[in-house]
């Protein structure tokens, strides 16, 4: 079983490789990480916790994190649907709003 900390380290490494950052809101980040860990424990895959599974393993492959949608979502919205990954400018803007 993969721990939350292993998933957090994996997510951080993936974000860095893509010049992004994980969600700077620790509470949201923790919920997404827990959801990924729970899905990996239940289904043996890190399915995005924000997407509904069809129970058709072939179709659901698209929802294994990082899902097939995340790059387009980050480019368009500044973050992926699950809010795990953020463009750096979007993360900075979010931090400024919270001040």
RODRENDREN-963172 format. One record per residue (C-alpha): residue number from 1; residue in one letter; x, y, z. Coordinates in nm, 3 decimals, always signed. Layout:
! residues N
<node marlum="NUM" zado="A" east="X" north="Y" up="Z"/>
...
This chain:
! residues 99
<node marlum="1" zado="X" east="+0.000" north="+0.000" up="+0.000"/>
<node marlum="2" zado="X" east="+0.124" north="+0.347" up="-0.087"/>
<node marlum="3" zado="X" east="+0.130" north="+0.601" up="+0.193"/>
<node marlum="4" zado="X" east="+0.005" north="+0.957" up="+0.172"/>
<node marlum="5" zado="X" east="+0.365" north="+1.077" up="+0.201"/>
<node marlum="6" zado="X" east="+0.477" north="+0.861" up="-0.093"/>
<node marlum="7" zado="X" east="+0.198" north="+1.003" up="-0.307"/>
<node marlum="8" zado="X" east="+0.283" north="+1.357" up="-0.190"/>
<node marlum="9" zado="X" east="+0.648" north="+1.305" up="-0.291"/>
<node marlum="10" zado="X" east="+0.543" north="+1.159" up="-0.628"/>
<node marlum="11" zado="X" east="+0.305" north="+1.453" up="-0.691"/>
<node marlum="12" zado="X" east="+0.576" north="+1.705" up="-0.597"/>
<node marlum="13" zado="X" east="+0.826" north="+1.542" up="-0.834"/>
<node marlum="14" zado="X" east="+0.573" north="+1.531" up="-1.120"/>
<node marlum="15" zado="X" east="+0.483" north="+1.897" up="-1.063"/>
<node marlum="16" zado="X" east="+0.847" north="+2.002" up="-1.069"/>
<node marlum="17" zado="X" east="+0.910" north="+1.812" up="-1.395"/>
<node marlum="18" zado="X" east="+0.628" north="+2.012" up="-1.555"/>
<node marlum="19" zado="X" east="+0.716" north="+2.350" up="-1.400"/>
<node marlum="20" zado="X" east="+0.402" north="+2.347" up="-1.186"/>
<node marlum="21" zado="X" east="+0.342" north="+2.331" up="-0.811"/>
<node marlum="22" zado="X" east="+0.113" north="+2.118" up="-0.597"/>
<node marlum="23" zado="X" east="-0.187" north="+2.304" up="-0.457"/>
<node marlum="24" zado="X" east="-0.054" north="+2.562" up="-0.208"/>
<node marlum="25" zado="X" east="-0.368" north="+2.519" up="+0.006"/>
<node marlum="26" zado="X" east="-0.254" north="+2.244" up="+0.244"/>
<node marlum="27" zado="X" east="-0.608" north="+2.138" up="+0.339"/>
<node marlum="28" zado="X" east="-0.714" north="+2.087" up="-0.023"/>
<node marlum="29" zado="X" east="-0.384" north="+1.919" up="-0.110"/>
<node marlum="30" zado="X" east="-0.422" north="+1.681" up="+0.186"/>
<node marlum="31" zado="X" east="-0.775" north="+1.585" up="+0.076"/>
<node marlum="32" zado="X" east="-0.665" north="+1.512" up="-0.280"/>
<node marlum="33" zado="X" east="-0.365" north="+1.309" up="-0.159"/>
<node marlum="34" zado="X" east="-0.589" north="+1.107" up="+0.078"/>
<node marlum="35" zado="X" east="-0.834" north="+1.048" up="-0.208"/>
<node marlum="36" zado="X" east="-0.557" north="+0.920" up="-0.434"/>
<node marlum="37" zado="X" east="-0.427" north="+0.691" up="-0.158"/>
<node marlum="38" zado="X" east="-0.778" north="+0.563" up="-0.086"/>
<node marlum="39" zado="X" east="-0.841" north="+0.490" up="-0.453"/>
<node marlum="40" zado="X" east="-0.508" north="+0.313" up="-0.486"/>
<node marlum="41" zado="X" east="-0.594" north="+0.097" up="-0.186"/>
<node marlum="42" zado="X" east="-0.946" north="+0.020" up="-0.311"/>
<node marlum="43" zado="X" east="-0.883" north="-0.018" up="-0.683"/>
<node marlum="44" zado="X" east="-0.505" north="-0.067" up="-0.717"/>
<node marlum="45" zado="X" east="-0.484" north="+0.254" up="-0.924"/>
<node marlum="46" zado="X" east="-0.447" north="+0.620" up="-0.832"/>
<node marlum="47" zado="X" east="-0.776" north="+0.727" up="-0.983"/>
<node marlum="48" zado="X" east="-0.844" north="+1.099" up="-0.959"/>
<node marlum="49" zado="X" east="-1.065" north="+1.142" up="-0.652"/>
<node marlum="50" zado="X" east="-1.267" north="+1.415" up="-0.825"/>
<node marlum="51" zado="X" east="-1.386" north="+1.203" up="-1.116"/>
<node marlum="52" zado="X" east="-1.663" north="+0.945" up="-1.117"/>
<node marlum="53" zado="X" east="-1.553" north="+0.598" up="-1.215"/>
<node marlum="54" zado="X" east="-1.754" north="+0.398" up="-1.465"/>
<node marlum="55" zado="X" east="-1.628" north="+0.063" up="-1.329"/>
<node marlum="56" zado="X" east="-1.513" north="-0.015" up="-1.681"/>
<node marlum="57" zado="X" east="-1.140" north="-0.052" up="-1.624"/>
<node marlum="58" zado="X" east="-1.052" north="+0.034" up="-1.984"/>
<node marlum="59" zado="X" east="-1.251" north="+0.360" up="-1.977"/>
<node marlum="60" zado="X" east="-1.137" north="+0.447" up="-1.626"/>
<node marlum="61" zado="X" east="-0.772" north="+0.431" up="-1.731"/>
<node marlum="62" zado="X" east="-0.821" north="+0.790" up="-1.850"/>
<node marlum="63" zado="X" east="-0.880" north="+0.889" up="-1.487"/>
<node marlum="64" zado="X" east="-0.559" north="+0.750" up="-1.340"/>
<node marlum="65" zado="X" east="-0.366" north="+1.043" up="-1.197"/>
<node marlum="66" zado="X" east="-0.227" north="+1.225" up="-1.374"/>
<node marlum="67" zado="X" east="-0.537" north="+1.191" up="-1.588"/>
<node marlum="68" zado="X" east="-0.550" north="+1.254" up="-1.960"/>
<node marlum="69" zado="X" east="-0.725" north="+1.588" up="-1.902"/>
<node marlum="70" zado="X" east="-0.485" north="+1.755" up="-1.659"/>
<node marlum="71" zado="X" east="-0.249" north="+1.934" up="-1.900"/>
<node marlum="72" zado="X" east="-0.533" north="+2.099" up="-2.091"/>
<node marlum="73" zado="X" east="-0.708" north="+2.197" up="-1.766"/>
<node marlum="74" zado="X" east="-0.391" north="+2.347" up="-1.620"/>
<node marlum="75" zado="X" east="-0.323" north="+2.541" up="-1.939"/>
<node marlum="76" zado="X" east="-0.681" north="+2.672" up="-1.954"/>
<node marlum="77" zado="X" east="-0.779" north="+2.712" up="-1.586"/>
<node marlum="78" zado="X" east="-0.446" north="+2.737" up="-1.407"/>
<node marlum="79" zado="X" east="-0.504" north="+2.409" up="-1.223"/>
<node marlum="80" zado="X" east="-0.632" north="+2.061" up="-1.289"/>
<node marlum="81" zado="X" east="-0.991" north="+1.968" up="-1.202"/>
<node marlum="82" zado="X" east="-0.888" north="+1.798" up="-0.877"/>
<node marlum="83" zado="X" east="-0.680" north="+2.102" up="-0.786"/>
<node marlum="84" zado="X" east="-0.372" north="+1.888" up="-0.726"/>
<node marlum="85" zado="X" east="-0.149" north="+2.067" up="-0.979"/>
<node marlum="86" zado="X" east="-0.126" north="+2.442" up="-1.037"/>
<node marlum="87" zado="X" east="+0.058" north="+2.664" up="-1.278"/>
<node marlum="88" zado="X" east="+0.296" north="+2.874" up="-1.075"/>
<node marlum="89" zado="X" east="+0.126" north="+3.200" up="-1.174"/>
<node marlum="90" zado="X" east="-0.214" north="+3.065" up="-1.069"/>
<node marlum="91" zado="X" east="-0.075" north="+2.948" up="-0.735"/>
<node marlum="92" zado="X" east="+0.076" north="+3.293" up="-0.673"/>
<node marlum="93" zado="X" east="-0.255" north="+3.460" up="-0.759"/>
<node marlum="94" zado="X" east="-0.437" north="+3.228" up="-0.521"/>
<node marlum="95" zado="X" east="-0.190" north="+3.310" up="-0.242"/>
<node marlum="96" zado="X" east="-0.236" north="+3.683" up="-0.306"/>
<node marlum="97" zado="X" east="-0.615" north="+3.650" up="-0.282"/>
<node marlum="98" zado="X" east="-0.584" north="+3.486" up="+0.060"/>
<node marlum="99" zado="X" east="-0.379" north="+3.774" up="+0.202"/>
